[in-house]
Amino acid sequence: MEYTDRFLAIVPDPGAVEVLATGAAFTEGPVYLPDEGCVLFSDIPNDRILRWSESDGMTVWREPCGFANGATLDREGRIIHCEHGTRRVSRTAHDGSVATLADRFGGGRLNSPNDAVVTPDGAIWFTDPPYGICSDEHGLQADSEQAGNLVFRLDPESGSLDVVCDTMEEPNGLAFSPDWSLLYIADSSLADGRGSNRHIMLFDVVEGRRLGDGRVFAVIEPGVPDGLRVDEHGNVWTSAADGVHVIAPDGVKLGRILVPEVTANCAFGGDDDRRDLYMTATTSLYRIRVNVRGAPGPA
C-alpha cells in the first residue's frame, strides 16, 4: 500500500502493528487507565472484561460483566461501561463498587447501550442500538422496549435522560471534536442486514446539550464504522473491516492502518504522551505508535 506524506506525518510506520494479547472471541471497548498503566477491553461473547499491561500481560478483570461493550472514563477517572446484557450504563468507582447510571427511558428498558463519551460538564452521551438484544451471543435476546435506536445525553446533576438524536438506523461509536463543538456518530446498520448504512454522521453541538441536523461525514468500507476516536488535531480514527482508517476534519481520507483481523474499536493511551493507539480486532488487542495524541478529555 502507498502512503501519502500527510498520513506518514501522523503514522510514521504504518506496518509497525504489534499483537499485545489474543485468545478472545470478539474484542471491543478499549479504554486506557493512566493511573494503572493498563488497557481494559471487552470480550463480549465470553461476557468478560480483560486487562492488559506491560507487566502483567492479559488477565481477566471482571467476569461476568453484563456483556460490556464501549467504555470511557468520567471526569474523576471512574470507569463508565455500556452493558448489553444488563441493558444499562454503569460506573465503576475507584473502590470497585458498581452503580447503575441509566437503564430505562420512557417507561421501557434501554436496548443495549453501546458506546459512551463524557463531556466537560460531566454529562454522559451514549448510543443505544439493538445489538445486545438481537441474539444471545452479544447479550440476551429480547424485544425492544424503545421507539427506536436512540442517542442519549445523561444529565450529571438530575440523572435524567434526553434524546439528542432519533434519526439514525443503528448508532454505534461516537466521539467529539477537540473543542466539543462537533459530534461524530457511526451508523453501522449494514453490518447485520437490518439497514443500509456504513457511514459516520457529523452533528453540530448546540449549547452543549443538543444536536443540530446531521450530515454524512464519511462512508467507510470495507466493512462498517464501529468504534472511533478523535485526535488532538481533529482527525477521526475509525475502525473498519481491514483496520483503522484516519480521516481529516475536512473529510479527506488520509490513510489506513492495516490489521490482520476485522477491527471493532480503538483508543489512545500511553503513560507519557497518549501516542499509543490500542485497537481491538476480533480475537486480539493490537497497538501501534503514532505521532499525535488523543483529543483532550476521557479516552
N, C-alpha and C positions, 0 to 999 in steps of 0.2 A: 504494500500500500504506500502511495506517495503522500507526504505530509507537507502542508503549507508552512511557511515561516511563521505565520501568525499563530498556528497551532503549536509548533515546536517551541515558541516562546513561553508557553504555559505548561506544555507537557514535553520536556526536553528529550525523554527517552520513552516513547510510547510502547516499546516492546518489553520494558522492564517490569512486567506484572509478575508478582510473586504470590504463590499459594501459601496462606498462613494456616489454614485448617480445612479439613474435609471430613466427609462421612455423614453429612446431614441429608435429609430428604428434599427440603426446599427452604433455602435461607432467605431471610428478609429482615427489615427493620434494624439496620445497624445504627448504633449511637455510641459515640466516644465519651468515656468518663475521664476527664482530665485529672481529677483527684486520685484516681486509681491507675491511670495509665493503661486502660484496657478498653476493649470494644465489647459491647453486648450485641447479640444478634439472635433472631428467632429462627428456629427450625419448626415451621408451622405444623406440618403433618404429624410430627412426633410430639407436639404440644410441649415444647421446652424452649427456654431461652439459654443460649450458650454464651460463654465468656471467653475472650482470648486476650492474652497479654504476652509480652516477650518472655517474662519469667516463668509463667505457668502454662503456656500453651493454651489448648482448648479444654475447658471444663464446663460442667453443667451449672448454670447459675440459678435457674428455677425450673422445676418440673413437678406437676403440670403448671401451665401458665395462662390458661384460658385461651389457648391458640393465639397468642400475642402476635401482632404484626408490627406496624410502624411504631417508632419510639423517638422521643426527644427529651430535652432537659428543660425544666422551668427556670425561672429567674433565680431560684435558690439552689439550683443544682439537683433538684429531685427529679426522678425519672417518670416521665409520662409514657404510658403504653396504651395502644389501641388493641383491644382484645376481641377477636372474632367469636370465640366460644361463649364468653360471658356477655357479649354484645355491649361492651362498656368502654369508657375511657377511665383508666386508673392512674393513681400516683403512688409511687414507692418512695417513702420518706428515707432520711438518712439512717434511721434506726431499723429499716427493713419493713416497717409496717406499711400495709397497702390499703388505700382508700378508693372508693368509687367516686368519680367526679361527675360522670354523666352516663346514664344507661336508658333513659326514656325521653320521649318527646311527644307532646300532643296526646298523651294517654296511651301510647304504644311503646314497645321496646324499640331501641335502635336496630338497624340492620346488622352491621358488623363494622364498627369503626376501624379505619384502615391506616390512616397516617395523620400526623398532627404537627403543628408548629405553635410555639409560644411567642407572642408579640411583646414589645416593651412594656405595655400596660398590664401584662400578666394574663391576658386572655389566651385561651387555647382555641385555635382554629383547627377543625378536623373534618375529614371526609367520611362518608358513611355509605359505601357501595354494598352490594349484596353478596360478596364473595364468600363470606363465612356462613351464610345460611343456604347456599346452593347445594352443598353436599356435606358429608361428614369428614371429608379429607382436610379441609382448612377451617373447620369449625363444626357446627351442629346444624344439620339440615332443618329448616323451619320456614314458615311463611313470613313474608314481610308484614310488619305492622305499621309501616310508614307509607306516606303518599307517593314517595319516590326515593331516589338516591340523592341525598342532600349533602350540602356543605354547611357546617355549623360554626358559630362563634360561641364559646362558653365564657360567660362574663366572670371575671375573677372575684368580684365583690358579691354579687347576688347569686351566682351559680346558675343563672338562667341560660337557656339555650335560645339562640336566634338563628334562623335560616339566613345565610348570606348568599347562597346560590341554589337554585332549583331547576336549572336549565341543562344540566349535563347528564349524559346517559349513565356513566359509571365513573364518578370522580374517584381518583386514586391518590397518587402522590401530590404534594403541594409544597411550595416554597415562596418566600417573599424576596423582593429585591433588597439590596443592601440598605436602602433608605426607607424601606417598608411601605413605599407608595404603590407598588405593584404586587400582584399575587399570581403565580403560575400554578395551574392545576392540570394534572394529567387526566385524560379521559381514555380509558383502556377497554372500552366495551367490545372491541373487535376480538379481544383475546379469548372470550368464551362463546362467541357467536350470538350473544343476545343483542348486540348492537353493531355499529359500523365504524366506530371512532378509534383512531390511533394517534390522536394529536394532543398537544399541550395548549390549553387556553390561557389567555392573559387578561387580567382584570385590573382596572384602576381601583385602588382602595380609597374609599370616601370617608373622611373624618375618622379613620382608624377603626370603623365599626361595620361598614357595609361595602358592597362592591358595585361598581358601575357595570355597564354592558361588557360582555366578554368578546374577544376576537381570537381567532386561531393564531398562535404564535409559531408553531412548527408541527409538521407531520413527521412521525417517527417510523422508520422501517429499516431493516426487518424487525418484525415483532411489534410491540407497542410500548409506549412510555409507561413506566410504573413509578418507582421512587425517583425523586430528583432533588438536587441541591443547587444553590447559587453561590458563586464565589465572591470575593471582595470587590471585583470589577463588574459584577452583574452578569457574568456568563452563567448559563444554565447547563448543568451536568445531569443528564438523564439516562436512566437505564434503557436498554433495548435488547433485542434477541442476540446481538453479536458483541455486546459490551456496554460501554458508556459513551454517549455522544455529547460533544461540547458545542454549545450554540451561543453566539454572541448576543448581547442585548438587542441588537438591530435585526436579529433573526438569521444572520449568516451562520451556516453550519461550518464550524472551524475544523472539526476532525473527530476521529473515533479512537477510543482505547479498546482494542480487541481483547476479549476474554473468551476462553475456550468453553464456556457454558453460558446458557441463557441467563442474563443478568436481571435482577429484580430491583436492586436499590443500591445506594451509595451514601457515604457520609465522610466529611472531612474530620481529621483528628491529628494527633501527634502532640507529644508533651511540650515541645518548644514553640512551634510555629504554625500548627494546624495545616501543614502542607502534605500530609499523608492522606490519600484518598482510599478509603476502605470500600470494597464492593462485594455485595452478597450475590452469588450466582449459583443457582440450583443447589449443588451439594457442598459448596465451598465458600470460604471467605478469602478474598484477594486484597492485595494492596499495591499501590503504585505511588511513587514520589512525584509531586508536581511543583510548579513554580508559583502557585497562587494559594492564598488562604481561603478557607471557607468564610462566607459573609459573617459579620459580627452577630453575636447572639447565640442562642442554643443551636446545637448541631442539627 
